[in-house]
Each structure stands twice: as structure tokens, then as C-alpha cells.
């Protein structure tokens, strides 16, 4: 039985007074829209959807919900893959889509101040117009919100060279569970003043505070890219080639792995035949180099191609123009959607030390054979982040519900044994909670639960996620 108060007419009246009736939603369409994200086929109905427009409104809502013990689930664009935006205890969904303004692009200090409801690609394009660059680019950059990226500490293909979201967040405006408004740090590149609250909030999945303003550092934009697609006859060799490229002194901006099913299903999903896929090809590496000197990029691409001749590869495809580059990137970015459209599936977001990637791929296939599941693997080979999409296909419902979790647990134990962990960028959310004991000791879990207790003593913020 839920510990949280059910929403009643008095609560709706209060929310309407704060937000106006247009921003208090109880229609079936709004409830259903906020009942799910992109995690499998899961759905949990909220009781009301609130659309605040400013920090003061968020503060008043949180103060009220804290006082009345009402569950609050912050929501961005709903593109998450771990169930972080699912209102598993009903209550309020705090829909942040009206926080959609880029407040200021500071070209003198290479910073941008933005609200959390700005689409990531819109932000990237806005700063590029000023000659600046915000590098993290998750696969859903065209639809996900920057606030959701902060909540999950998102990465993306270019994390290899440029890092992930945490490497760019300087400061945050947040609202605590009791309605308190504060800044977490300062708009500076160096800060050794007290505990790093900013980085504590990054990746906390909406369980500690509601982010209402974000200050990001930027870097000068690069103007040129070269992109190549390398077909391998052995998937493990595609993983092994990653370190070969890096040890040769090359520094790609992206180094992406796709096994055969990943690219084949994606090609079918987007109705694209850009790539030839002979029967003996087992995997591809999508490799990008970037900079401002095309001659240097050509030299780096030639070095990479030369290093890869020691492997059993087919002819390398060099993208000739921006249209072909975009077509290749679309194949990579659409793999997850393609798999989801093909079958009921579960996506695991494993990450291991980069040199362990060949071993991880081998173990995934061995465990699949042992437990009777088929997997489609792809991901960010450059930083050891392998997305493992387990598809149901012909598995019985009983095996899917009972046997598969045993296989996933065995896989995660192997990942941790290699020095890795169970999520690289998708977060824990709702679906990975049962496996936290593999990644953390009891003492570690107790310490992090204590942090949650300090920030949210009544447990109203995104309840049911990670710890509670």
C-alpha cells in the first residue's frame, strides 16, 4: 500500500491557483503521455500532470507536496531508457517542457545558461552559431531535453574525445524537496570551495532535487569532420581494433561499434541502403575525426585505415559529403528504435575498461546461448560502453520473466569482475534497481541512501527510483 497521499479536489484547486487551469492536466491524453518513457513497454499512470513555467512555481509545488506527502516525478522529454520518468507511485508528474528558454550565451566566457526543457540539439545549434560547441550528443539529441541529460549524466558517441555531461556542467539552480531554491556552485572553471554539490546533482536522476537552470561550459567549435565505416568479418576484432587506433596516436571524436544485426535492422527501419552488407560481415566500426585542418584530418584517417589492415576487414567506406555522413550517423543513432520496433526487448547499458570490450562481447554471446536469448550489441566502443539489447523473439513468457533476469544478473557480475559497472549513461531508474547489489557494497548503498535522506527526508522526489 502506498505511503503517499492520493490527489484530491483540494490539491487540484491549489495547483490550479498556482499554475492556472491550463497547466494542470488530468485528461486521459496527458495522463497517458506521462505514464511512460522509452523504457521497454512499461506504463504507470500519474494522477495529475503539472506544467510549471518558472522556478517560483516549482518551489511552491514542492513545498506543498512535501507538506502533504505527495509523490512528485520530474519529467523531461520522456526519452529515458531506465524508467527514470515513470511515476511508479502515481501522484504528480512535474512536466518541465515549459522551461524551454536559452537564457544567455556568454561568448566572452564560453558559457551558456539554459533552462532544462531546451532540446539538446537546439542548444547545440544555438551555441554553434556563435562559434562555440557543446559536445555531448546522445542518440536522442533531436528530442531529449538538456535537463534530462543532466539528470542521467548522458554521454553519446563523442564522449570518447570530449567527455560526458558532467564535464560541462558548471552550476545549477535547483529546488529541493521542501521547496528551497539554491545554486549549487559558481560559474567558474575551477572550484575547490566545499563539497561539490553540482556534480552530486548531475546523474542523480531527479531523486535529490528539481533542476530549473543549468550553466554549461562551452569550447570553440570544430569546422570539419571525416567519417568512415569499417566492416569487420569478426566482431571481436572490431572491438580489439579500438585500442590499436588509439595506440597509433589517433584521437577520433567518435568510435562506434555495431554488430551485424544492429546495422541490418537499422537499415531496414529507416529504409536506407547506404551500406553494402555482404554475408560474411559480422560488425562495423563507425569512426569520426574532427578538427579545423582538413589536411591533418586526412592524414589521421589514412593512419587509421593503415592500422586496420592488420584485421580481417572489407573495403572501408569514406563518407563523401554531409548527406552521406548524416545517413551513416542516422543508421547508428536509430539502432535502439529499430530493435524496439522489431521485438519486445530489454536494453542493458554496460560499461567496462575499454580493453575488456572484446571479452565482454564474447561473454554476452555465451550467456545468451546459456539462457536462450538473442542479443543485438552496439555502442560507444571508444569508451567501453556496450549497449546490449536483449530481444524476446521466441522466448516463452515464463523464461522472459524468470530465466532472463538470472542471465542479466550473471552478465552484470561478469561486467563488475572486469572492473566495469551496470550503467554507463542510461542510469538506474526503475528497471536496474534489482541489480545494484552487484555494483555496490552494503556500505556504499547505505551511504548513498543517507544522502537521499538528507536531500529528501520524506522520500517524495521521484520515488521508486534507484534506492527507494
C-alpha positions in Angstrom: 0.0 0.0 0.0 1.4 3.4 -1.0 2.6 5.7 1.8 1.8 8.7 -0.4 -1.4 10.8 -0.3 -3.8 10.4 -3.2 -4.6 13.6 -5.2 -8.0 15.0 -4.3 -10.0 18.1 -5.4 -8.4 20.3 -2.8 -5.0 19.5 -4.2 -6.2 20.2 -7.8 -7.6 23.5 -6.6 -4.3 24.5 -5.0 -2.3 23.6 -8.1 -4.7 25.5 -10.3 -4.3 28.6 -8.1 -0.5 28.4 -8.6 -0.4 27.5 -12.3 -3.8 28.3 -13.8 -6.1 25.6 -15.1 -4.3 25.4 -18.5 -1.2 24.0 -16.7 -2.9 21.5 -14.5 -3.7 18.4 -16.7 -5.9 15.5 -15.8 -7.2 14.4 -19.2 -6.6 10.9 -20.4 -4.3 12.1 -23.1 -2.0 13.9 -20.7 -2.1 11.2 -18.1 -1.2 8.5 -20.8 1.5 10.7 -22.3 3.3 11.0 -18.9 2.7 7.4 -17.9 5.6 6.0 -20.0 9.0 6.9 -21.4 11.1 4.9 -23.8 11.8 2.1 -21.4 10.5 -1.2 -22.7 6.7 -1.3 -22.6 6.3 0.0 -19.0 3.5 2.3 -18.0 2.5 3.9 -14.7 -0.4 6.4 -14.5 0.1 9.7 -12.7 -2.8 11.4 -11.0 -2.1 14.8 -12.3 0.4 16.5 -14.7 1.6 19.9 -13.7 3.4 22.3 -16.2 5.2 25.0 -14.2 6.8 27.9 -16.1 9.2 29.3 -13.6 11.3 28.4 -10.6 9.0 30.0 -8.0 6.1 27.9 -9.2 8.2 24.7 -8.8 9.2 25.8 -5.4 5.6 26.4 -4.3 4.5 23.0 -5.7 7.4 21.2 -4.0 6.7 22.9 -0.7 3.0 21.8 -0.9 3.8 18.2 -1.9 6.4 18.0 0.9 3.9 19.2 3.4 1.2 16.8 2.2 3.4 13.8 1.4 2.5 13.7 -2.4 4.9 11.9 -4.7 6.5 14.0 -7.4 8.1 12.7 -10.5 10.1 15.3 -12.6 9.8 14.7 -16.3 11.8 15.9 -19.3 11.2 14.8 -22.8 10.5 11.2 -21.8 13.3 9.7 -23.9 14.9 7.8 -21.0 15.7 4.1 -21.1 15.8 3.1 -17.5 12.4 4.2 -16.3 13.6 7.4 -14.6 10.5 9.4 -15.6 7.9 6.7 -14.7 5.5 7.8 -11.9 5.5 4.4 -10.3 3.7 5.7 -7.2 1.2 7.9 -9.1 1.0 11.4 -7.7 2.3 14.4 -9.6 4.3 14.4 -12.8 6.2 17.7 -12.9 6.5 18.2 -16.6 9.3 20.6 -17.4 8.6 21.2 -21.0 7.7 24.9 -20.5 11.3 25.6 -19.2 12.4 25.9 -22.8 14.5 29.1 -23.0 18.2 29.5 -23.6 18.7 32.4 -21.2 22.2 33.6 -22.2 25.1 32.6 -24.4 28.2 34.2 -22.9 30.8 34.3 -25.8 33.4 36.0 -23.6 33.5 33.2 -21.0 32.4 30.3 -23.3 29.3 29.5 -21.2 25.6 29.1 -21.8 22.8 29.4 -19.2 19.8 27.5 -20.1 16.5 26.1 -18.8 16.2 22.3 -18.6 13.4 22.0 -21.1 15.5 23.0 -24.1 16.0 20.3 -26.7 19.7 19.3 -26.7 20.2 19.7 -30.5 18.5 23.1 -30.4 21.1 24.1 -27.7 24.0 22.7 -29.7 22.9 24.6 -32.8 22.4 27.9 -31.0 25.9 27.9 -29.5 27.4 26.8 -32.8 26.0 29.9 -34.4 28.3 31.8 -32.0 31.3 29.8 -33.0 31.1 27.6 -29.8 30.4 23.9 -29.2 28.6 21.8 -26.6 29.9 18.4 -27.4 27.8 15.7 -25.6 25.4 14.3 -28.2 23.2 11.4 -27.0 21.4 9.4 -29.7 18.1 11.2 -29.0 19.6 14.7 -29.2 16.9 15.8 -31.6 14.2 15.2 -29.0 15.7 14.8 -25.5 15.9 17.8 -23.1 19.2 19.1 -21.7 17.7 18.7 -18.2 17.2 15.0 -18.7 20.8 14.8 -19.9 22.0 16.4 -16.7 19.7 14.0 -14.7 21.3 11.0 -16.3 24.8 12.3 -16.9 24.3 11.4 -20.6 27.2 10.7 -22.9 26.9 9.8 -26.6 29.3 9.0 -29.4 31.6 11.9 -28.9 32.3 11.2 -25.2 35.5 9.4 -26.3 37.2 12.7 -27.2 35.1 15.3 -25.4 33.7 13.6 -22.3 30.1 13.4 -20.9 27.6 15.9 -19.5 29.3 16.2 -16.1 32.4 17.6 -17.7 30.5 20.6 -18.9 28.1 21.5 -16.0 29.5 24.4 -14.0 26.5 25.4 -11.9 22.8 24.5 -11.3 19.8 26.2 -9.9 17.8 23.6 -8.1 14.6 23.3 -6.0 14.9 20.9 -3.1 12.0 18.6 -2.0 10.9 21.1 0.6 10.8 24.0 -1.9 14.1 25.5 -1.0 15.8 27.3 -4.0 19.6 27.4 -4.3 22.5 27.5 -6.7 24.9 24.5 -6.3 28.2 26.2 -7.2 29.7 29.0 -9.2 30.1 29.9 -12.9 33.8 29.3 -12.9 36.1 26.6 -14.4 37.8 25.8 -11.0 36.1 25.5 -7.7 37.5 24.0 -4.6 35.0 25.6 -2.2 33.3 23.0 -0.1 31.6 19.8 -1.3 30.8 19.6 -5.0 27.0 19.8 -4.9 26.8 20.4 -8.6 28.3 17.1 -9.5 26.2 15.3 -6.9 23.1 16.5 -8.7 24.4 15.5 -12.1 23.4 11.9 -12.7 21.0 11.8 -9.6 18.0 11.1 -11.9 15.7 13.6 -10.2 15.9 11.9 -6.8 17.6 14.7 -5.0 16.3 18.0 -6.5 14.5 19.5 -9.4 16.9 21.3 -11.8 15.5 24.6 -13.0 18.5 26.3 -14.5 21.8 25.0 -16.0 25.1 26.7 -16.6 27.3 24.8 -19.1 30.9 25.5 -20.2 31.5 25.5 -24.0 34.5 25.1 -26.2 35.5 26.5 -29.6 33.6 24.8 -32.4 35.4 22.5 -34.9 34.6 23.1 -38.5 35.5 19.8 -40.3 34.8 16.1 -39.9 35.7 13.0 -41.7 33.7 9.8 -41.3 34.5 6.2 -42.2 32.6 3.0 -41.8 34.8 -0.1 -41.4 33.3 -3.6 -42.0 34.9 -6.5 -40.0 34.4 -10.2 -40.6 34.9 -10.9 -36.9 33.0 -8.9 -34.4 35.6 -9.4 -31.7 38.3 -7.9 -34.0 36.2 -4.7 -34.3 36.4 -4.4 -30.5 40.1 -5.2 -30.5 40.8 -2.5 -33.2 39.7 0.3 -30.9 43.0 0.2 -28.8 45.0 -0.3 -32.0 43.7 3.0 -33.3 44.3 4.9 -30.1 47.8 3.5 -29.6 48.7 4.7 -33.1 48.3 8.2 -31.7 45.0 8.9 -33.3 42.2 10.7 -31.4 38.9 10.1 -33.1 35.9 12.2 -32.0 33.7 9.1 -32.2 34.4 5.3 -32.4 31.2 3.4 -32.6 30.6 -0.3 -32.7 27.6 -2.0 -34.4 27.3 -5.8 -34.8 25.6 -7.1 -38.0 22.0 -7.3 -36.7 22.3 -3.7 -35.3 23.1 -2.1 -38.7 20.9 -4.5 -40.7 17.9 -3.8 -38.5 18.6 -0.1 -38.6 18.9 -0.1 -42.4 15.5 -1.7 -42.6 13.9 0.6 -40.0 15.0 3.8 -41.8 14.5 2.3 -45.3 18.1 3.1 -46.2 20.6 1.2 -48.4 23.6 3.4 -48.0 25.7 0.5 -46.8 26.6 -2.8 -48.6 26.2 -5.7 -46.2 27.9 -8.9 -47.5 27.0 -12.1 -45.8 30.5 -12.5 -44.2 30.5 -9.1 -42.4 29.9 -9.5 -38.7 30.3 -5.9 -37.4 31.2 -2.4 -38.2 33.1 0.5 -36.6 31.9 4.0 -37.4 34.9 6.3 -36.9 34.9 10.1 -37.0 37.8 12.5 -36.8 37.2 16.2 -36.4 39.2 19.5 -36.3 39.8 22.6 -38.4 42.5 21.5 -40.8 41.3 19.1 -43.4 44.9 18.0 -44.4 45.5 16.9 -40.8 42.2 15.0 -40.7 43.0 13.3 -44.0 46.4 12.2 -42.6 44.7 10.9 -39.4 42.1 9.0 -41.4 44.9 7.5 -43.5 46.7 6.4 -40.4 43.6 4.7 -39.0 42.9 2.9 -42.3 46.5 1.7 -42.4 46.4 0.4 -38.8 43.2 -1.5 -39.6 44.7 -3.5 -42.4 46.1 -6.0 -39.8 42.5 -7.1 -39.2 40.1 -9.1 -41.4 38.2 -6.2 -42.9 36.3 -5.5 -46.1 36.5 -2.2 -48.1 36.3 0.9 -45.9 33.5 3.3 -46.8 34.5 7.0 -46.6 31.6 9.4 -46.5 31.9 11.7 -49.4 29.7 14.6 -48.3 27.5 15.8 -45.5 24.4 14.0 -46.8 26.3 10.6 -46.7 27.7 11.5 -43.2 24.2 12.2 -41.9 22.9 8.9 -43.5 25.6 6.9 -41.7 25.0 8.7 -38.4 21.3 8.1 -38.7 22.0 4.3 -39.0 23.9 4.4 -35.8 21.5 6.6 -33.9 18.4 4.7 -34.9 19.6 1.3 -33.8 17.7 1.4 -30.5 14.5 2.4 -32.1 14.9 -0.3 -34.8 15.4 -3.0 -32.2 12.4 -1.8 -30.3 10.2 -1.9 -33.4 11.4 -5.5 -34.1 10.6 -7.2 -30.8 9.9 -6.8 -27.1 13.3 -6.1 -25.7 15.4 -5.1 -22.7 18.3 -2.8 -23.1 21.4 -3.1 -20.8 23.9 -0.3 -20.7 27.1 -2.0 -19.6 30.5 -0.3 -19.5 33.9 -1.9 -18.9 37.5 -0.7 -19.2 38.0 -0.3 -22.9 40.5 -3.2 -23.4 37.9 -5.6 -21.9 35.4 -4.9 -24.7 36.3 -8.0 -26.8 35.9 -10.2 -23.7 32.6 -8.6 -22.8 31.2 -9.2 -26.3 32.2 -12.8 -26.1 30.6 -13.3 -22.6 27.4 -11.7 -23.8 27.0 -14.2 -26.6 28.0 -17.1 -24.3 25.4 -16.1 -21.7 22.8 -15.7 -24.4 23.4 -19.2 -25.5 23.2 -20.5 -21.9 19.9 -18.7 -21.1 18.3 -18.9 -24.5 18.2 -15.2 -25.6 19.3 -13.3 -28.7 21.2 -10.0 -28.2 21.9 -7.1 -30.5 25.0 -5.3 -29.4 26.2 -1.8 -30.3 27.6 1.2 -28.6 30.5 3.5 -27.8 33.5 1.3 -28.3 35.9 4.1 -27.7 34.9 4.3 -24.0 33.9 0.7 -23.4 30.2 1.4 -23.3 28.3 -1.5 -24.9 24.5 -1.4 -25.3 23.1 -4.9 -25.1 19.6 -5.2 -26.5 18.1 -8.5 -25.5 15.2 -9.3 -27.8 12.4 -11.7 -26.7 11.6 -13.2 -30.1 10.7 -16.8 -29.4 11.4 -16.9 -25.7 8.4 -18.0 -23.6 6.8 -15.5 -21.3 7.9 -17.7 -18.3 11.6 -17.7 -19.5 11.4 -13.9 -20.2 10.1 -13.1 -16.7 12.0 -15.7 -14.7 15.0 -17.1 -16.5 16.2 -13.9 -18.2 16.8 -11.9 -15.0 19.2 -14.7 -13.9 21.1 -14.3 -17.2 21.2 -10.5 -16.7 22.5 -10.9 -13.2 25.2 -13.3 -14.4 26.2 -10.8 -17.1 26.4 -7.9 -14.6 28.6 -9.9 -12.3 31.0 -10.5 -15.2 30.9 -6.8 -16.0 31.8 -5.8 -12.5 34.5 -8.6 -12.3 36.2 -6.8 -15.3 36.2 -3.5 -13.4 33.1 -2.1 -15.1 29.6 -1.3 -13.9 26.0 -1.8 -14.9 25.2 1.6 -16.4 27.3 3.9 -18.4 24.8 6.6 -19.4 21.2 5.4 -19.1 21.0 5.4 -15.3 19.5 3.0 -12.8 16.0 4.4 -12.7 13.3 1.8 -12.1 14.5 -1.2 -14.2 18.1 -1.7 -12.9 17.3 -1.4 -9.1 17.3 -5.2 -8.5 21.0 -5.4 -9.6 22.5 -2.6 -7.5 23.9 -5.1 -5.0 26.3 -6.3 -7.8 27.8 -2.9 -8.3 27.9 -1.6 -4.7 28.6 -3.0 -1.3 26.1 -2.7 1.5 28.1 0.2 3.0 28.2 2.1 -0.3 24.4 1.7 -0.7 23.8 2.8 2.9 25.9 5.9 2.4 24.1 6.9 -0.8 20.7 6.2 0.8 21.8 8.6 3.6 22.5 11.3 1.0 19.0 10.8 -0.4 17.6 11.1 3.2 19.3 14.4 3.7 18.0 15.9 0.4 14.6 14.4 0.6 13.7 13.2 4.1 10.1 12.3 3.2 11.1 10.5 0.0 8.7 12.4 -2.3 11.1 13.1 -5.1 11.0 10.5 -7.9 10.1 7.7 -5.5 10.7 4.2 -6.6 14.0 5.0 -8.4 17.5 3.8 -7.6 17.2 3.4 -3.8 13.6 3.5 -2.7 
